[in-house]
Amino acid sequence: MAKEPQTPLEEAELERTVAEGEVEPQEAREGADAETDAEVIDNAEADVLAAQVEELEESLKEAKDQQLRAAAEAQNVRRRAEQDVDKARKFALEKFVKELLPVIDSLEKALEAMQDGASDAHREGVSMTLKMQQDVLGKFGVETVDPQGEPFDPQFHEALTMVPSPDVEPNSVIEVMQKGYLLNGRLVRPAMVVVSQAAS
């Protein structure tokens, strides 16, 4: 709808009321509306940017967390691999040692049997062979478990029987039937023993 032209008196009245702050001219209202619209747009853009920044910070935090977890996992895998290699090195001879133990047992039995009727040369030869065998095994971390007179330990000893013995403390090894062996602290074969029990 077209505006009616204002008379000079009406224009003067309008200017007076605008000057006194009672009414804003149309241009002032349009300018204020434009500023308000710009502020609303600026606030909306700022909110969007703030949300994007927050989202990016969260993504960065998650990425750092995943990177730390991956580094820790890689370190654990490396440590486990080193432990496995170390164990493989230490216990690679376990089967070989198990195969040699009957030879040592046989040499010990032969030495015991030779005490009565064998010559000194034969005894000395078997004794030296046994000692050489034990020294070689010792170089590779093999230790003998000979628990004669010690308390029975089920981790390293296997009881073949229990015998009442009033002279010895109960649960003590009174006879070693077959020596046990350790390889670098790990049990390869338990010692076969006879254990004392309290006299009834």
C-alpha angles and dihedrals in degrees: 000000000000120000117243114238113258123231120237089253093054091047091051090049092050092049090050093052091046090050091051090050097244097117132020119223117244092253092053090050092049091048091050091049090051091050091048091049090049091050091050090050091046091049092048091050091047090051091050092048092047090051090049092049091049091048091049092048090051090049090049091050091050091047091051090048092050090048092052091048091049091050091049091048091049090050091050091049090049092049092048091049091051090049091049091050090047092050091046090052093047098044103030089104095053096103091043091051091049089054092051096049095078088054090055090046090052092049090050091049091047090052091050092048093049095059095093113037107014128100121252090248092057093047092048092048094051091043092052092047090051092048092049090050092050092046092052091050090046090057089059096050101269115145129188121236107210105161100177107160094002126120114271113264114190091202092065105016134063115205113221094182143344121235127193107243121174093186096056130059112260116263094027127132107251098171135019110213094179128005121241127226138213127201111206089333095312118115112248096171129000120233112256106227146171112231129207123234132192114278110251 
